[in-house]
């Protein structure tokens, strides 16, 4: 039976290490965390979303 291809670290592309899944090392995990904390990763929002009528605006 063929072995499934090994997953790669999303930061550097090296093979993933189970201990730091999905990364290859603590360094790459820390790089990813820093990107989240500094706002480099953003989940886009739509400006045209309707506000529920029952909610007050602040």
Contact map, one row per residue, 1 for C-alpha under 8 A:
1110000000000000000000000000000000000000000000000000000000
1111000000000000000000000000000000000000000000000000000000
1111100000000000000000000000000000000000000000000000000000
0111110000000000000000000000000000000000000000000000000000
0011111000000000000000000000000000000000000000000000000000
0001111100000011000000000000000000000000000000000000000000
0000111110000011000000000000000000000000000000000000000000
0000011111001111000001110000000000000000000000000000000000
0000001111111111000001110001000000000000000000000000000000
0000000111111000000001100000000000000000000000000000000000
0000000011111000000000100001001100000000000000000000000000
0000000011111100000000000001000000000000000000000000000000
0000000111111110000000000000000000000000000000000000000000
0000000110011111000000010000000000000000000000000000000000
0000011110001111100000110000000000000000000000000000000000
0000011110000111110111110000000000000000000000000000000000
0000000000000011111111111000000000000000000000000000000000
0000000000000001111111010000000000000000000000000000000000
0000000000000000111110000000000000000000000000000000000000
0000000000000001111111111100100000000000000000000000000000
0000000000000001111111110000000000000000000000000000000000
0000000111000001110111110000000000000000000000000000000000
0000000111100011100111111101100000000000000000000000000000
0000000110000111110111111101100000000000000000000000000000
0000000000000000100100111111100000000000000000000000000000
0000000000000000000100111111110000000000000000000000000000
0000000000000000000000001111111000000000000000000000000000
0000000010110000000000111111111100000000000000000000000000
0000000000000000000100111111111110000000000000000000000000
0000000000000000000000000111111111000000000000000000000000
0000000000100000000000000011111111100000000000000000000000
0000000000100000000000000001111111110000000000000000000000
0000000000000000000000000000111111111000000000000000000000
0000000000000000000000000000011111111100000000000000000000
0000000000000000000000000000001111111111100000000000000000
0000000000000000000000000000000111111111110000000000000000
0000000000000000000000000000000011111111000000000000000000
0000000000000000000000000000000001111111000000000000000000
0000000000000000000000000000000000111111110000000000000000
0000000000000000000000000000000000111111110000000000000000
0000000000000000000000000000000000110011111000000000000000
0000000000000000000000000000000000010011111100000000000000
0000000000000000000000000000000000000000111110000000000000
0000000000000000000000000000000000000000011111000000000000
0000000000000000000000000000000000000000001111100000000000
0000000000000000000000000000000000000000000111111000000000
0000000000000000000000000000000000000000000011111000000000
0000000000000000000000000000000000000000000001111100000000
0000000000000000000000000000000000000000000001111110000000
0000000000000000000000000000000000000000000000011111000000
0000000000000000000000000000000000000000000000001111101000
0000000000000000000000000000000000000000000000000111111000
0000000000000000000000000000000000000000000000000011111100
0000000000000000000000000000000000000000000000000001111100
0000000000000000000000000000000000000000000000000011111110
0000000000000000000000000000000000000000000000000000111111
0000000000000000000000000000000000000000000000000000001111
0000000000000000000000000000000000000000000000000000000111
